[in-house]
């Protein structure tokens, strides 16, 4: 099979992406991009790559590491990080070691991907987002899913968070440390007294400016009550205000 270098180049440069924002605030998913990435894996054979700025590694020959130059203005701090070819990383992005950005991901300007963080296949990460240490932004290939994870502008993803299975986090939201979001997660909004869930047609959507913390629900069965069992669940405890902005402000000196 002939490798579609134009497809990889277009992913690499951000000319095409797995999902794109629409004027009405919705997102359009481009399934053909996911299929193109799957084709690259299917066509690839194992190949040894010589050490450059990375240590030697072995991967499919269709998907080498992304080649960065100083002109890209991406701060890639030494220490074991890697960015796969076919991931778009905008100028001003900071990559703290060791972190990983997979093929098809789109990481926009001014975002920080912190230590031990993952940006999975086709994940869409907006401007000035902080993906904190050990946070996981899931991909559409692991496990297979129809919708990529979307993180809009100015979101804070706290340490040890996990965002999976096509979840959409709207702009300026804050996920406190340890929050886990996936397609089967109900999110309880204490402010508006409502529950957010995903459906077959819509992803789980975290509202703009929501501050989400890790909470728990009591299991009300006889066995659950007798043993004091609770189930973890995310809870919206407030919406972003000036105090939240002050506590989550990005440090300009680090940039």
C-alpha positions as CSV (number, residue, x, y, z in Angstrom):
1,X,0.0,0.0,0.0
2,X,1.1,3.6,-0.7
3,X,1.4,5.7,2.4
4,X,-0.6,8.9,2.1
5,X,2.1,11.5,3.0
6,X,-0.2,14.4,2.3
7,X,-2.7,13.1,4.9
8,X,0.1,12.9,7.5
9,X,1.4,16.4,6.5
10,X,-2.0,17.9,6.8
11,X,-2.5,16.4,10.3
12,X,0.9,17.6,11.3
13,X,0.3,21.1,10.2
14,X,-3.3,21.4,11.6
15,X,-4.8,21.8,8.1
16,X,-7.1,18.9,8.9
17,X,-8.3,17.7,12.3
18,X,-10.5,15.0,13.8
19,X,-13.1,17.5,14.9
20,X,-13.6,21.2,14.2
21,X,-15.7,23.9,16.0
22,X,-18.7,25.3,14.2
23,X,-20.0,28.9,14.3
24,X,-23.0,27.8,16.5
25,X,-20.7,26.4,19.2
26,X,-21.2,22.7,18.2
27,X,-18.3,20.5,17.0
28,X,-18.2,18.5,13.8
29,X,-16.5,15.2,13.9
30,X,-14.6,14.1,10.9
31,X,-14.7,10.3,10.9
32,X,-12.5,10.0,7.7
33,X,-9.6,11.4,9.8
34,X,-9.9,8.6,12.3
35,X,-10.1,6.0,9.5
36,X,-7.0,7.5,7.8
37,X,-5.1,7.1,11.1
38,X,-6.3,3.5,11.4
39,X,-5.1,2.8,7.9
40,X,-1.6,4.1,8.8
41,X,-1.4,1.6,11.7
42,X,-2.6,-1.2,9.4
43,X,0.0,-0.4,6.7
44,X,2.8,0.0,9.1
45,X,5.7,-2.4,9.7
46,X,8.0,-2.4,12.7
47,X,11.1,-0.3,12.2
48,X,14.0,0.9,14.3
49,X,14.5,4.6,14.6
50,X,17.9,6.1,15.4
51,X,18.4,8.3,18.4
52,X,18.0,12.0,17.7
53,X,16.7,14.1,20.5
54,X,14.9,11.0,21.8
55,X,16.2,7.6,22.8
56,X,16.0,4.8,20.2
57,X,12.6,3.3,19.8
58,X,10.7,0.8,17.6
59,X,7.4,1.6,16.0
60,X,5.3,1.4,12.8
61,X,7.2,2.9,9.9
62,X,4.2,5.0,8.9
63,X,4.1,7.0,12.1
64,X,7.5,8.3,13.2
65,X,8.0,11.0,15.8
66,X,7.1,14.6,14.9
67,X,10.0,16.6,13.7
68,X,10.2,20.0,15.5
69,X,12.6,22.9,14.9
70,X,13.2,26.1,16.9
71,X,11.0,27.9,14.4
72,X,8.0,25.9,15.6
73,X,8.2,27.8,18.9
74,X,7.1,24.7,20.9
75,X,8.9,24.3,24.2
76,X,9.8,20.6,24.5
77,X,11.7,20.3,27.8
78,X,14.2,17.4,28.0
79,X,13.4,14.3,29.9
80,X,11.5,11.6,28.0
81,X,8.6,13.3,26.2
82,X,7.4,12.4,22.7
83,X,5.1,13.7,20.1
84,X,4.0,11.5,17.3
85,X,3.9,12.7,13.7
86,X,0.4,13.7,12.6
87,X,-0.2,15.6,15.9
88,X,-0.6,19.4,15.5
89,X,1.1,21.3,18.3
90,X,0.7,25.1,18.0
91,X,3.3,27.7,18.7
92,X,3.6,28.5,22.4
93,X,2.7,25.1,23.6
94,X,4.8,23.8,26.6
95,X,5.6,20.1,27.0
96,X,6.9,19.1,30.4
97,X,8.7,15.7,30.7
98,X,7.7,13.0,30.4
99,X,4.5,13.6,28.5
100,X,3.0,12.1,25.3
101,X,0.9,13.5,22.4
102,X,-0.5,10.9,20.0
103,X,-1.3,11.1,16.3
104,X,-4.3,13.1,15.3
105,X,-4.3,15.2,18.4
106,X,-4.7,19.0,18.1
107,X,-3.1,21.1,20.8
108,X,-3.6,24.8,20.4
109,X,-1.6,27.9,21.4
110,X,-0.4,28.6,24.9
111,X,-1.4,25.2,26.3
112,X,0.8,23.3,28.8
113,X,1.0,19.5,28.8
114,X,2.5,18.7,32.2
115,X,4.6,15.8,33.4
116,X,3.2,12.3,32.9
117,X,0.2,13.6,31.0
118,X,-1.3,12.0,27.9
119,X,-3.1,13.6,25.0
120,X,-4.6,10.6,23.1
121,X,-5.4,10.0,19.5
122,X,-7.5,12.7,17.9
123,X,-8.1,14.6,21.2
124,X,-8.8,18.3,20.6
125,X,-7.3,20.6,23.2
126,X,-7.9,24.4,23.0
127,X,-5.9,27.5,23.7
128,X,-4.3,28.2,27.1
129,X,-5.4,24.9,28.6
130,X,-3.4,23.4,31.5
131,X,-3.3,19.6,31.4
132,X,-1.8,19.0,34.8
133,X,0.5,16.3,36.0
134,X,-0.6,12.7,35.4
135,X,-3.9,13.8,33.7
136,X,-5.2,11.6,30.8
137,X,-7.0,12.9,27.8
138,X,-8.3,9.8,26.1
139,X,-8.2,8.9,22.4
140,X,-10.6,7.5,19.9
141,X,-8.6,4.4,19.3
142,X,-8.0,3.2,22.8
143,X,-10.7,2.1,23.3
144,X,-12.3,2.6,19.9
145,X,-14.9,5.4,19.9
146,X,-16.8,7.6,17.5
147,X,-16.1,10.9,19.1
148,X,-12.8,12.4,20.2
149,X,-12.4,14.1,23.5
150,X,-12.7,17.9,23.2
151,X,-11.3,20.4,25.6
152,X,-12.2,24.0,24.8
153,X,-10.1,27.1,25.5
154,X,-8.9,28.2,29.0
155,X,-9.8,24.9,30.7
156,X,-7.9,23.7,33.7
157,X,-7.5,19.9,33.9
158,X,-6.3,19.1,37.4
159,X,-3.7,16.5,38.4
160,X,-4.7,12.8,38.0
161,X,-7.9,13.6,36.1
162,X,-9.1,11.3,33.3
163,X,-11.3,12.5,30.4
164,X,-12.4,9.7,28.1
165,X,-14.9,8.5,25.5
166,X,-15.8,11.7,23.6
167,X,-16.5,13.9,26.6
168,X,-16.8,17.6,25.7
169,X,-15.5,20.1,28.3
170,X,-16.6,23.7,27.5
171,X,-14.4,26.7,27.8
172,X,-13.1,28.0,31.1
173,X,-14.3,24.9,33.0
174,X,-12.1,23.6,35.9
175,X,-11.7,19.9,36.7
176,X,-10.4,19.4,40.2
177,X,-7.8,16.8,41.0
178,X,-8.9,13.3,40.5
179,X,-12.1,13.9,38.5
180,X,-12.9,11.1,36.1
181,X,-15.3,11.7,33.1
182,X,-16.5,9.2,30.6
183,X,-19.5,8.3,28.6
184,X,-21.2,6.5,31.4
185,X,-20.5,9.2,34.1
186,X,-23.5,11.3,35.4
187,X,-22.4,14.7,36.6
188,X,-24.4,16.4,39.3
189,X,-24.8,20.1,39.1
190,X,-25.5,21.4,42.7
191,X,-25.9,25.0,41.4
192,X,-28.5,24.4,38.8
193,X,-29.9,21.2,40.4
194,X,-29.6,19.1,37.3
195,X,-27.8,16.0,36.1
196,X,-25.7,15.9,32.9
197,X,-25.4,12.6,31.0
198,X,-24.3,11.5,27.6
199,X,-26.8,10.1,25.1
200,X,-26.4,8.1,21.9
201,X,-26.5,11.4,20.0
202,X,-24.6,13.7,22.3
203,X,-21.5,13.4,24.4
204,X,-21.3,14.1,28.1
205,X,-20.9,17.9,28.2
206,X,-19.4,19.9,31.0
207,X,-20.9,23.5,30.9
208,X,-18.8,26.6,30.3
209,X,-17.1,27.8,33.5
210,X,-18.2,24.8,35.6
211,X,-16.0,23.9,38.6
212,X,-16.1,20.1,38.9
213,X,-14.7,18.2,41.9
214,X,-14.6,14.5,42.7
215,X,-17.7,13.6,44.8
216,X,-19.6,10.5,45.8
217,X,-23.1,9.1,45.8
218,X,-24.5,6.8,48.5
219,X,-25.4,3.3,47.4
220,X,-28.9,2.8,48.7
221,X,-29.3,-0.9,48.5
222,X,-29.5,-2.8,51.8
223,X,-26.0,-4.2,51.3
224,X,-24.7,-0.8,50.3
225,X,-26.3,1.0,53.3
226,X,-25.2,-1.7,55.7
227,X,-21.6,-1.4,54.6
228,X,-21.4,2.4,54.1
229,X,-20.6,2.1,50.4
230,X,-20.5,5.1,48.1
231,X,-19.8,5.4,44.3
232,X,-17.5,8.1,43.0
233,X,-19.2,10.8,40.9
234,X,-18.2,14.2,39.6
235,X,-20.0,17.2,41.2
236,X,-20.3,20.8,39.9
237,X,-20.0,22.8,43.1
238,X,-19.8,26.3,41.6
239,X,-19.2,28.3,38.4
240,X,-16.0,30.1,37.7
241,X,-15.6,33.5,39.4
242,X,-12.8,36.0,40.1
243,X,-11.5,33.8,43.0
244,X,-11.3,30.8,40.7
245,X,-9.6,32.9,38.0
246,X,-6.9,34.0,40.5
247,X,-6.3,30.5,41.7
248,X,-6.0,29.0,38.2
249,X,-4.2,31.8,36.5
250,X,-1.4,30.6,34.2
251,X,2.1,31.8,35.3
252,X,3.4,34.0,32.5
253,X,7.0,33.6,33.7
254,X,6.8,29.9,32.9
255,X,6.0,30.8,29.3
